[in-house]
């Protein structure tokens, strides 16, 4: 797949413990992006953050996690990004979704070696 120079970056901010149909929400989003043949998706786990409720979520020495923030990034064309928006509208009950224009410098995969 080749991406044009101008693309869109979709960022989805949710909680680590958010669930959709018995599966982690971030996992459901990545699997949906793959199903829709979007260029790629990456999940980042935050070490600290807060959202609309202003409740701090952070890693503490004595606790493994406190519903840490998770960010999913997807870069593709606007037309392709638009394909996942209805799914996000249905599944993201709490969180933040942003989209911005990006300049794609390079998008390539390794060729299979035989």
Biotite code that builds the C-alpha atoms (Angstrom):
import biotite.structure as struc

atoms = struc.array([
    struc.Atom([0.000, 0.000, 0.000], chain_id="A", res_id=1, res_name="UNK", atom_name="CA", element="C"),
    struc.Atom([1.264, 3.458, -0.820], chain_id="A", res_id=2, res_name="UNK", atom_name="CA", element="C"),
    struc.Atom([0.106, 6.484, 1.110], chain_id="A", res_id=3, res_name="UNK", atom_name="CA", element="C"),
    struc.Atom([-0.060, 9.917, -0.474], chain_id="A", res_id=4, res_name="UNK", atom_name="CA", element="C"),
    struc.Atom([2.140, 12.633, 0.996], chain_id="A", res_id=5, res_name="UNK", atom_name="CA", element="C"),
    struc.Atom([-0.808, 14.256, 2.775], chain_id="A", res_id=6, res_name="UNK", atom_name="CA", element="C"),
    struc.Atom([-2.633, 12.056, 5.256], chain_id="A", res_id=7, res_name="UNK", atom_name="CA", element="C"),
    struc.Atom([-4.638, 12.155, 8.465], chain_id="A", res_id=8, res_name="UNK", atom_name="CA", element="C"),
    struc.Atom([-3.588, 11.162, 11.959], chain_id="A", res_id=9, res_name="UNK", atom_name="CA", element="C"),
    struc.Atom([-6.385, 9.813, 14.129], chain_id="A", res_id=10, res_name="UNK", atom_name="CA", element="C"),
    struc.Atom([-5.742, 9.690, 17.886], chain_id="A", res_id=11, res_name="UNK", atom_name="CA", element="C"),
    struc.Atom([-8.063, 7.865, 20.236], chain_id="A", res_id=12, res_name="UNK", atom_name="CA", element="C"),
    struc.Atom([-7.605, 8.309, 23.997], chain_id="A", res_id=13, res_name="UNK", atom_name="CA", element="C"),
    struc.Atom([-9.314, 5.702, 26.201], chain_id="A", res_id=14, res_name="UNK", atom_name="CA", element="C"),
    struc.Atom([-8.727, 3.932, 29.488], chain_id="A", res_id=15, res_name="UNK", atom_name="CA", element="C"),
    struc.Atom([-6.739, 0.737, 29.730], chain_id="A", res_id=16, res_name="UNK", atom_name="CA", element="C"),
    struc.Atom([-9.661, -1.074, 31.364], chain_id="A", res_id=17, res_name="UNK", atom_name="CA", element="C"),
    struc.Atom([-12.286, 0.055, 28.818], chain_id="A", res_id=18, res_name="UNK", atom_name="CA", element="C"),
    struc.Atom([-13.936, -2.999, 27.265], chain_id="A", res_id=19, res_name="UNK", atom_name="CA", element="C"),
    struc.Atom([-15.957, -3.747, 24.136], chain_id="A", res_id=20, res_name="UNK", atom_name="CA", element="C"),
    struc.Atom([-17.654, -7.149, 23.781], chain_id="A", res_id=21, res_name="UNK", atom_name="CA", element="C"),
    struc.Atom([-15.410, -8.752, 26.398], chain_id="A", res_id=22, res_name="UNK", atom_name="CA", element="C"),
    struc.Atom([-12.189, -7.506, 24.796], chain_id="A", res_id=23, res_name="UNK", atom_name="CA", element="C"),
    struc.Atom([-9.955, -4.561, 25.644], chain_id="A", res_id=24, res_name="UNK", atom_name="CA", element="C"),
    struc.Atom([-11.327, -1.555, 23.719], chain_id="A", res_id=25, res_name="UNK", atom_name="CA", element="C"),
    struc.Atom([-7.906, -0.620, 22.351], chain_id="A", res_id=26, res_name="UNK", atom_name="CA", element="C"),
    struc.Atom([-7.553, -4.169, 20.971], chain_id="A", res_id=27, res_name="UNK", atom_name="CA", element="C"),
    struc.Atom([-11.017, -4.033, 19.377], chain_id="A", res_id=28, res_name="UNK", atom_name="CA", element="C"),
    struc.Atom([-10.099, -0.716, 17.705], chain_id="A", res_id=29, res_name="UNK", atom_name="CA", element="C"),
    struc.Atom([-6.829, -2.078, 16.288], chain_id="A", res_id=30, res_name="UNK", atom_name="CA", element="C"),
    struc.Atom([-8.551, -5.221, 15.007], chain_id="A", res_id=31, res_name="UNK", atom_name="CA", element="C"),
    struc.Atom([-11.287, -3.107, 13.375], chain_id="A", res_id=32, res_name="UNK", atom_name="CA", element="C"),
    struc.Atom([-8.632, -0.897, 11.735], chain_id="A", res_id=33, res_name="UNK", atom_name="CA", element="C"),
    struc.Atom([-6.964, -4.023, 10.349], chain_id="A", res_id=34, res_name="UNK", atom_name="CA", element="C"),
    struc.Atom([-10.298, -5.401, 9.150], chain_id="A", res_id=35, res_name="UNK", atom_name="CA", element="C"),
    struc.Atom([-10.888, -2.113, 7.293], chain_id="A", res_id=36, res_name="UNK", atom_name="CA", element="C"),
    struc.Atom([-7.395, -2.350, 5.712], chain_id="A", res_id=37, res_name="UNK", atom_name="CA", element="C"),
    struc.Atom([-6.194, 0.897, 7.280], chain_id="A", res_id=38, res_name="UNK", atom_name="CA", element="C"),
    struc.Atom([-2.479, 1.531, 6.835], chain_id="A", res_id=39, res_name="UNK", atom_name="CA", element="C"),
    struc.Atom([-1.600, 0.705, 10.451], chain_id="A", res_id=40, res_name="UNK", atom_name="CA", element="C"),
    struc.Atom([-2.350, 1.336, 14.100], chain_id="A", res_id=41, res_name="UNK", atom_name="CA", element="C"),
    struc.Atom([-0.194, 1.650, 17.214], chain_id="A", res_id=42, res_name="UNK", atom_name="CA", element="C"),
    struc.Atom([-1.238, 1.535, 20.870], chain_id="A", res_id=43, res_name="UNK", atom_name="CA", element="C"),
    struc.Atom([0.647, 3.528, 23.517], chain_id="A", res_id=44, res_name="UNK", atom_name="CA", element="C"),
    struc.Atom([0.200, 2.996, 27.256], chain_id="A", res_id=45, res_name="UNK", atom_name="CA", element="C"),
    struc.Atom([0.581, 6.145, 29.294], chain_id="A", res_id=46, res_name="UNK", atom_name="CA", element="C"),
    struc.Atom([2.237, 6.319, 32.692], chain_id="A", res_id=47, res_name="UNK", atom_name="CA", element="C"),
    struc.Atom([0.106, 9.209, 33.898], chain_id="A", res_id=48, res_name="UNK", atom_name="CA", element="C"),
    struc.Atom([-2.828, 11.288, 32.738], chain_id="A", res_id=49, res_name="UNK", atom_name="CA", element="C"),
    struc.Atom([-6.312, 12.616, 33.378], chain_id="A", res_id=50, res_name="UNK", atom_name="CA", element="C"),
    struc.Atom([-9.387, 13.233, 31.301], chain_id="A", res_id=51, res_name="UNK", atom_name="CA", element="C"),
    struc.Atom([-12.702, 15.037, 31.385], chain_id="A", res_id=52, res_name="UNK", atom_name="CA", element="C"),
    struc.Atom([-13.442, 13.919, 34.963], chain_id="A", res_id=53, res_name="UNK", atom_name="CA", element="C"),
    struc.Atom([-10.057, 15.342, 36.100], chain_id="A", res_id=54, res_name="UNK", atom_name="CA", element="C"),
    struc.Atom([-9.240, 12.098, 37.949], chain_id="A", res_id=55, res_name="UNK", atom_name="CA", element="C"),
    struc.Atom([-5.490, 11.362, 37.891], chain_id="A", res_id=56, res_name="UNK", atom_name="CA", element="C"),
    struc.Atom([-4.455, 7.928, 36.610], chain_id="A", res_id=57, res_name="UNK", atom_name="CA", element="C"),
    struc.Atom([-0.830, 6.996, 37.243], chain_id="A", res_id=58, res_name="UNK", atom_name="CA", element="C"),
    struc.Atom([1.613, 4.210, 37.892], chain_id="A", res_id=59, res_name="UNK", atom_name="CA", element="C"),
    struc.Atom([2.508, 3.966, 41.555], chain_id="A", res_id=60, res_name="UNK", atom_name="CA", element="C"),
    struc.Atom([5.203, 1.839, 43.123], chain_id="A", res_id=61, res_name="UNK", atom_name="CA", element="C"),
    struc.Atom([2.720, -0.144, 45.215], chain_id="A", res_id=62, res_name="UNK", atom_name="CA", element="C"),
    struc.Atom([0.157, -0.671, 42.452], chain_id="A", res_id=63, res_name="UNK", atom_name="CA", element="C"),
    struc.Atom([0.542, -2.191, 39.018], chain_id="A", res_id=64, res_name="UNK", atom_name="CA", element="C"),
    struc.Atom([-1.970, 0.119, 37.366], chain_id="A", res_id=65, res_name="UNK", atom_name="CA", element="C"),
    struc.Atom([-4.867, 2.474, 37.979], chain_id="A", res_id=66, res_name="UNK", atom_name="CA", element="C"),
    struc.Atom([-6.738, 2.288, 34.664], chain_id="A", res_id=67, res_name="UNK", atom_name="CA", element="C"),
    struc.Atom([-3.851, 3.931, 32.859], chain_id="A", res_id=68, res_name="UNK", atom_name="CA", element="C"),
    struc.Atom([-4.435, 6.090, 29.793], chain_id="A", res_id=69, res_name="UNK", atom_name="CA", element="C"),
    struc.Atom([-4.097, 4.423, 26.394], chain_id="A", res_id=70, res_name="UNK", atom_name="CA", element="C"),
    struc.Atom([-3.675, 6.207, 23.059], chain_id="A", res_id=71, res_name="UNK", atom_name="CA", element="C"),
    struc.Atom([-4.232, 4.564, 19.691], chain_id="A", res_id=72, res_name="UNK", atom_name="CA", element="C"),
    struc.Atom([-2.770, 6.271, 16.624], chain_id="A", res_id=73, res_name="UNK", atom_name="CA", element="C"),
    struc.Atom([-3.834, 5.514, 13.075], chain_id="A", res_id=74, res_name="UNK", atom_name="CA", element="C"),
    struc.Atom([-2.418, 7.242, 9.988], chain_id="A", res_id=75, res_name="UNK", atom_name="CA", element="C"),
    struc.Atom([-4.047, 6.881, 6.578], chain_id="A", res_id=76, res_name="UNK", atom_name="CA", element="C"),
    struc.Atom([-5.929, 8.892, 3.993], chain_id="A", res_id=77, res_name="UNK", atom_name="CA", element="C"),
    struc.Atom([-8.936, 10.875, 5.175], chain_id="A", res_id=78, res_name="UNK", atom_name="CA", element="C"),
    struc.Atom([-11.203, 8.651, 3.083], chain_id="A", res_id=79, res_name="UNK", atom_name="CA", element="C"),
    struc.Atom([-9.914, 5.524, 4.848], chain_id="A", res_id=80, res_name="UNK", atom_name="CA", element="C"),
    struc.Atom([-9.925, 7.105, 8.316], chain_id="A", res_id=81, res_name="UNK", atom_name="CA", element="C"),
    struc.Atom([-13.589, 8.013, 7.777], chain_id="A", res_id=82, res_name="UNK", atom_name="CA", element="C"),
    struc.Atom([-14.378, 4.277, 7.523], chain_id="A", res_id=83, res_name="UNK", atom_name="CA", element="C"),
    struc.Atom([-13.594, 3.643, 11.205], chain_id="A", res_id=84, res_name="UNK", atom_name="CA", element="C"),
    struc.Atom([-15.381, 6.692, 12.656], chain_id="A", res_id=85, res_name="UNK", atom_name="CA", element="C"),
    struc.Atom([-18.832, 5.016, 12.950], chain_id="A", res_id=86, res_name="UNK", atom_name="CA", element="C"),
    struc.Atom([-17.236, 2.122, 14.890], chain_id="A", res_id=87, res_name="UNK", atom_name="CA", element="C"),
    struc.Atom([-15.505, 4.587, 17.226], chain_id="A", res_id=88, res_name="UNK", atom_name="CA", element="C"),
    struc.Atom([-18.758, 6.477, 17.731], chain_id="A", res_id=89, res_name="UNK", atom_name="CA", element="C"),
    struc.Atom([-20.381, 3.213, 18.797], chain_id="A", res_id=90, res_name="UNK", atom_name="CA", element="C"),
    struc.Atom([-17.582, 1.886, 21.022], chain_id="A", res_id=91, res_name="UNK", atom_name="CA", element="C"),
    struc.Atom([-15.831, 4.837, 22.694], chain_id="A", res_id=92, res_name="UNK", atom_name="CA", element="C"),
    struc.Atom([-18.153, 5.773, 25.547], chain_id="A", res_id=93, res_name="UNK", atom_name="CA", element="C"),
    struc.Atom([-15.548, 7.804, 27.448], chain_id="A", res_id=94, res_name="UNK", atom_name="CA", element="C"),
    struc.Atom([-12.424, 9.337, 25.989], chain_id="A", res_id=95, res_name="UNK", atom_name="CA", element="C"),
    struc.Atom([-11.225, 11.736, 23.344], chain_id="A", res_id=96, res_name="UNK", atom_name="CA", element="C"),
    struc.Atom([-10.820, 11.371, 19.589], chain_id="A", res_id=97, res_name="UNK", atom_name="CA", element="C"),
    struc.Atom([-8.820, 13.853, 17.520], chain_id="A", res_id=98, res_name="UNK", atom_name="CA", element="C"),
    struc.Atom([-7.783, 14.083, 13.883], chain_id="A", res_id=99, res_name="UNK", atom_name="CA", element="C"),
    struc.Atom([-5.144, 16.224, 12.288], chain_id="A", res_id=100, res_name="UNK", atom_name="CA", element="C"),
    struc.Atom([-3.400, 16.592, 8.962], chain_id="A", res_id=101, res_name="UNK", atom_name="CA", element="C"),
    struc.Atom([0.042, 15.024, 8.672], chain_id="A", res_id=102, res_name="UNK", atom_name="CA", element="C"),
    struc.Atom([2.753, 14.890, 6.049], chain_id="A", res_id=103, res_name="UNK", atom_name="CA", element="C"),
    struc.Atom([3.712, 11.287, 5.307], chain_id="A", res_id=104, res_name="UNK", atom_name="CA", element="C"),
    struc.Atom([7.453, 11.058, 4.731], chain_id="A", res_id=105, res_name="UNK", atom_name="CA", element="C"),
    struc.Atom([7.774, 7.303, 4.250], chain_id="A", res_id=106, res_name="UNK", atom_name="CA", element="C"),
    struc.Atom([5.486, 4.278, 4.558], chain_id="A", res_id=107, res_name="UNK", atom_name="CA", element="C"),
    struc.Atom([7.031, 0.970, 3.572], chain_id="A", res_id=108, res_name="UNK", atom_name="CA", element="C"),
    struc.Atom([7.195, -2.589, 4.783], chain_id="A", res_id=109, res_name="UNK", atom_name="CA", element="C"),
    struc.Atom([9.986, -5.095, 4.628], chain_id="A", res_id=110, res_name="UNK", atom_name="CA", element="C"),
    struc.Atom([9.936, -7.350, 1.625], chain_id="A", res_id=111, res_name="UNK", atom_name="CA", element="C"),
    struc.Atom([9.610, -11.016, 2.472], chain_id="A", res_id=112, res_name="UNK", atom_name="CA", element="C"),
    struc.Atom([12.864, -12.910, 2.140], chain_id="A", res_id=113, res_name="UNK", atom_name="CA", element="C"),
    struc.Atom([12.893, -16.404, 0.723], chain_id="A", res_id=114, res_name="UNK", atom_name="CA", element="C"),
])
